[in-house]
Amino acid sequence: MSQSLAQTQTQTQAAARTLKLVALGDSLTAGYNLPGSAAFPPVLEQALRQKGIAVEIVNAGVSGDTVQGGLERLDWSVAEGTDGVILELGANDALRGLDPAMTRKGLEAIVTRLKARGIPVLLAGMYAPRNLGPDYAKRFDAIYPELAKSHGLVLYPFFLEGIAGNRALNQPDLLHPTAEGVRVIVRNILPTVERFLSTLPAKP
């Protein structure tokens, strides 16, 4: 068998394998106040499957979690055999006005530990509430693009793109998306997720 033919068969086998992803996040991932099937991970999984991409996405979202909380549960939240992680944390850090330096340190620790396990990361960014002042917003907002650049990560700049501040797509608290809001998030992030999946190393 020629080397090129063997490579083609390997790629075909990899394409047929179900990819295992973990969405590690807070209430925006967990699906706060929504039916389980309406949360971000299952809705994204369904959208990818409709495109013919075999994928399973574990919902590792915990409402109220800060970056530190995600770091503390990282090892048991992301099982062995995981092909990639969608990392959506930091919103609660900003809502609580935590030092952006600590948020950055925690996110970097998560990324570093996952990379050490050979697990690629798609980093979902967040913006700080503007009522915390321009200096805080500048420091916080810079965390995600800078981490993505320094670690070579696929970045989705703002997880709430298209729904932030939209009363029709958010629950009454204006912090958590409705089921329709989740569908908008998935529609917007889908091309970035597909690009992320195309970068995952082939496994048998």
BAMILO-623984 format. One line per field, with one value per residue (C-alpha): x, y, z; residue number from 1; residue in three letters. Coordinates in nm, 2 decimals. Layout:
<recs>
east [X, ...] .
north [Y, ...] .
up [Z, ...] .
k [NUM, ...] .
r [ALA, ...] .
</recs>
This chain:
<recs>
east [0.00, 0.14, 0.21, -0.04, -0.32, -0.25, -0.27, -0.60, -0.75, -0.63, -0.78, -1.11, -1.12, -1.05, -1.33, -1.57, -1.48, -1.70, -1.51, -1.54, -1.55, -1.60, -1.76, -1.60, -1.78, -2.02, -2.40, -2.37, -2.26, -2.46, -2.79, -2.91, -3.29, -3.33, -3.42, -3.11, -3.17, -3.17, -2.82, -2.53, -2.35, -2.64, -2.76, -2.41, -2.38, -2.70, -2.59, -2.27, -2.44, -2.67, -2.36, -2.25, -1.99, -2.00, -1.94, -2.04, -2.02, -2.01, -2.18, -1.92, -2.08, -2.14, -2.35, -2.16, -1.82, -1.53, -1.21, -1.06, -1.36, -1.31, -0.94, -1.01, -1.24, -1.05, -0.91, -1.24, -1.44, -1.23, -1.20, -0.92, -0.99, -1.13, -1.04, -1.09, -1.22, -1.44, -1.33, -1.60, -1.51, -1.45, -1.79, -1.84, -1.49, -1.59, -1.93, -1.76, -1.49, -1.21, -0.85, -0.80, -0.45, -0.60, -0.84, -0.56, -0.35, -0.63, -0.72, -0.35, -0.32, -0.62, -0.49, -0.14, -0.27, -0.49, -0.21, 0.02, -0.25, -0.25, -0.60, -0.65, -0.86, -1.11, -1.11, -1.44, -1.38, -1.58, -1.60, -1.62, -1.93, -1.87, -1.99, -1.66, -1.48, -1.26, -0.93, -1.09, -1.26, -0.93, -0.74, -1.01, -1.10, -0.73, -0.70, -0.85, -0.69, -0.35, -0.38, -0.50, -0.20, 0.06, -0.07, -0.18, -0.54, -0.85, -1.04, -1.40, -1.37, -1.71, -1.93, -2.24, -2.19, -2.53, -2.73, -2.57, -2.81, -3.09, -3.40, -3.57, -3.28, -3.21, -3.39, -3.53, -3.19, -3.04, -2.74, -2.85, -2.98, -3.32, -3.34, -3.36, -3.06, -2.86, -2.95, -2.82, -2.49, -2.46, -2.53, -2.26, -1.99, -2.05, -1.79, -1.53, -1.61, -1.58, -1.24, -1.13, -1.24, -1.05, -0.73, -0.77, -0.51, -0.63, -0.66, -0.73] .
north [0.00, 0.34, 0.59, 0.84, 0.58, 0.48, 0.85, 0.89, 0.59, 0.71, 1.05, 0.89, 0.68, 0.99, 1.18, 0.89, 0.89, 1.08, 1.37, 1.42, 1.78, 1.93, 2.28, 2.40, 2.71, 2.89, 2.94, 3.06, 2.71, 2.52, 2.67, 2.86, 2.84, 2.65, 2.29, 2.07, 2.03, 2.41, 2.47, 2.57, 2.23, 2.02, 2.29, 2.32, 1.95, 1.93, 2.21, 2.03, 1.70, 1.86, 1.96, 1.59, 1.63, 1.35, 1.50, 1.46, 1.77, 1.72, 2.01, 2.10, 2.43, 2.52, 2.83, 3.09, 2.95, 3.18, 3.10, 2.97, 2.74, 2.60, 2.55, 2.36, 2.11, 2.09, 1.74, 1.57, 1.79, 1.71, 1.33, 1.14, 1.09, 1.44, 1.57, 1.94, 2.19, 2.50, 2.72, 2.98, 3.13, 3.48, 3.64, 3.59, 3.73, 4.05, 4.07, 4.05, 4.30, 4.05, 4.15, 4.09, 3.97, 3.68, 3.60, 3.59, 3.37, 3.12, 3.10, 3.05, 2.77, 2.60, 2.63, 2.52, 2.21, 2.11, 2.16, 1.94, 1.67, 1.72, 1.87, 2.17, 2.47, 2.70, 3.01, 3.19, 3.56, 3.79, 4.16, 4.33, 4.53, 4.89, 5.02, 4.90, 5.18, 5.21, 5.10, 4.77, 4.70, 4.76, 4.52, 4.25, 4.26, 4.22, 3.89, 3.67, 3.79, 3.80, 3.45, 3.32, 3.48, 3.36, 3.00, 2.97, 2.92, 2.95, 3.25, 3.35, 3.71, 3.75, 3.46, 3.68, 3.84, 3.93, 3.89, 4.11, 4.38, 4.24, 4.20, 3.98, 3.72, 3.74, 3.63, 3.91, 3.94, 4.05, 3.83, 3.49, 3.40, 3.26, 2.94, 3.16, 3.35, 3.03, 2.94, 3.28, 3.22, 2.88, 3.02, 3.29, 3.07, 2.78, 2.88, 2.93, 2.59, 2.43, 2.59, 2.46, 2.11, 2.12, 2.18, 1.89, 1.62, 1.29, 1.00, 0.64] .
up [0.00, -0.09, 0.18, 0.03, 0.02, 0.38, 0.48, 0.29, 0.47, 0.81, 0.74, 0.64, 0.95, 1.17, 0.99, 1.07, 1.44, 1.68, 1.82, 2.20, 2.32, 2.66, 2.70, 3.02, 3.15, 3.38, 3.37, 3.00, 2.92, 3.18, 3.05, 3.35, 3.39, 3.07, 2.99, 2.95, 2.58, 2.53, 2.68, 2.46, 2.44, 2.31, 2.08, 1.93, 1.91, 1.71, 1.48, 1.41, 1.35, 1.10, 0.91, 0.91, 1.18, 1.43, 1.77, 2.13, 2.36, 2.74, 2.93, 3.20, 3.28, 3.64, 3.73, 3.92, 3.84, 3.83, 3.64, 3.97, 4.02, 3.67, 3.74, 4.06, 3.89, 3.56, 3.60, 3.67, 3.43, 3.13, 3.10, 2.93, 2.57, 2.52, 2.17, 2.25, 2.50, 2.44, 2.73, 2.84, 3.17, 3.31, 3.30, 3.68, 3.75, 3.57, 3.73, 4.07, 3.97, 4.04, 3.95, 3.57, 3.65, 3.86, 3.58, 3.33, 3.56, 3.61, 3.24, 3.15, 3.40, 3.25, 2.90, 3.00, 3.18, 2.89, 2.64, 2.86, 2.82, 2.44, 2.45, 2.22, 2.34, 2.17, 2.38, 2.41, 2.50, 2.73, 2.77, 3.11, 3.20, 3.11, 3.45, 3.60, 3.42, 3.11, 3.29, 3.42, 3.08, 2.89, 3.12, 3.12, 2.75, 2.66, 2.84, 2.57, 2.25, 2.43, 2.56, 2.23, 2.06, 2.31, 2.31, 1.95, 2.03, 1.82, 1.96, 1.95, 2.07, 2.25, 2.35, 2.38, 2.04, 1.89, 2.22, 2.48, 2.59, 2.37, 2.59, 2.34, 2.36, 2.73, 3.04, 3.27, 3.45, 3.11, 3.19, 3.07, 2.72, 2.65, 2.44, 2.13, 2.26, 2.28, 1.93, 1.82, 2.01, 1.84, 1.49, 1.54, 1.69, 1.46, 1.19, 1.46, 1.61, 1.26, 1.21, 1.55, 1.47, 1.15, 1.35, 1.58, 1.54, 1.39, 1.63, 1.57] .
k [1, 2, 3, 4, 5, 6, 7, 8, 9, 10, 11, 12, 13, 14, 15, 16, 17, 18, 19, 20, 21, 22, 23, 24, 25, 26, 27, 28, 29, 30, 31, 32, 33, 34, 35, 36, 37, 38, 39, 40, 41, 42, 43, 44, 45, 46, 47, 48, 49, 50, 51, 52, 53, 54, 55, 56, 57, 58, 59, 60, 61, 62, 63, 64, 65, 66, 67, 68, 69, 70, 71, 72, 73, 74, 75, 76, 77, 78, 79, 80, 81, 82, 83, 84, 85, 86, 87, 88, 89, 90, 91, 92, 93, 94, 95, 96, 97, 98, 99, 100, 101, 102, 103, 104, 105, 106, 107, 108, 109, 110, 111, 112, 113, 114, 115, 116, 117, 118, 119, 120, 121, 122, 123, 124, 125, 126, 127, 128, 129, 130, 131, 132, 133, 134, 135, 136, 137, 138, 139, 140, 141, 142, 143, 144, 145, 146, 147, 148, 149, 150, 151, 152, 153, 154, 155, 156, 157, 158, 159, 160, 161, 162, 163, 164, 165, 166, 167, 168, 169, 170, 171, 172, 173, 174, 175, 176, 177, 178, 179, 180, 181, 182, 183, 184, 185, 186, 187, 188, 189, 190, 191, 192, 193, 194, 195, 196, 197, 198, 199, 200, 201, 202, 203, 204] .
r [MET, SER, GLN, SER, LEU, ALA, GLN, THR, GLN, THR, GLN, THR, GLN, ALA, ALA, ALA, ARG, THR, LEU, LYS, LEU, VAL, ALA, LEU, GLY, ASP, SER, LEU, THR, ALA, GLY, TYR, ASN, LEU, PRO, GLY, SER, ALA, ALA, PHE, PRO, PRO, VAL, LEU, GLU, GLN, ALA, LEU, ARG, GLN, LYS, GLY, ILE, ALA, VAL, GLU, ILE, VAL, ASN, ALA, GLY, VAL, SER, GLY, ASP, THR, VAL, GLN, GLY, GLY, LEU, GLU, ARG, LEU, ASP, TRP, SER, VAL, ALA, GLU, GLY, THR, ASP, GLY, VAL, ILE, LEU, GLU, LEU, GLY, ALA, ASN, ASP, ALA, LEU, ARG, GLY, LEU, ASP, PRO, ALA, MET, THR, ARG, LYS, GLY, LEU, GLU, ALA, ILE, VAL, THR, ARG, LEU, LYS, ALA, ARG, GLY, ILE, PRO, VAL, LEU, LEU, ALA, GLY, MET, TYR, ALA, PRO, ARG, ASN, LEU, GLY, PRO, ASP, TYR, ALA, LYS, ARG, PHE, ASP, ALA, ILE, TYR, PRO, GLU, LEU, ALA, LYS, SER, HIS, GLY, LEU, VAL, LEU, TYR, PRO, PHE, PHE, LEU, GLU, GLY, ILE, ALA, GLY, ASN, ARG, ALA, LEU, ASN, GLN, PRO, ASP, LEU, LEU, HIS, PRO, THR, ALA, GLU, GLY, VAL, ARG, VAL, ILE, VAL, ARG, ASN, ILE, LEU, PRO, THR, VAL, GLU, ARG, PHE, LEU, SER, THR, LEU, PRO, ALA, LYS, PRO] .
</recs>
